[in-house]
Amino acid sequence: MGGRSRAAAVSAAVFAVADAQALPVRDGACDAAVSALALNFLPAPEAAVAEATRAVRPGGPVAAALPVRPDGSIALTARAWAVRGRRPAR
């Protein structure tokens, strides 16, 4: 994508505050979906990933970034641990 078309794509981007598990868009309405450090805060992250997949056009990218500890385990938030009834190992 050239500089001029990249700028046009960025200016056409739409940002909205919405429930990640119930996005207010029709099926396939989005070109891509990105979640950065958010899924571990949700009570049902699988539902949010399914919803993002529904909202993205067929073949479009769905990406997520999660905090990962050096041992490879996912660093869950205190809320996520409380929901699961466990405490993180120290």
Rosetta blueprint (number, residue, H / E / L):
1 M L
2 G L
3 G H
4 R H
5 S H
6 R H
7 A H
8 A H
9 A H
10 V H
11 S H
12 A H
13 A L
14 V L
15 F L
16 A L
17 V L
18 A L
19 D L
20 A L
21 Q L
22 A L
23 L L
24 P L
25 V L
26 R L
27 D L
28 G L
29 A L
30 C E
31 D L
32 A L
33 A E
34 V E
35 S E
36 A E
37 L L
38 A L
39 L H
40 N H
41 F H
42 L L
43 P L
44 A L
45 P H
46 E H
47 A H
48 A H
49 V H
50 A H
51 E H
52 A H
53 T H
54 R H
55 A H
56 V E
57 R L
58 P L
59 G L
60 G L
61 P L
62 V E
63 A E
64 A E
65 A E
66 L L
67 P L
68 V E
69 R L
70 P L
71 D L
72 G L
73 S L
74 I E
75 A L
76 L L
77 T L
78 A H
79 R H
80 A H
81 W H
82 A H
83 V H
84 R H
85 G L
86 R L
87 R L
88 P L
89 A L
90 R L
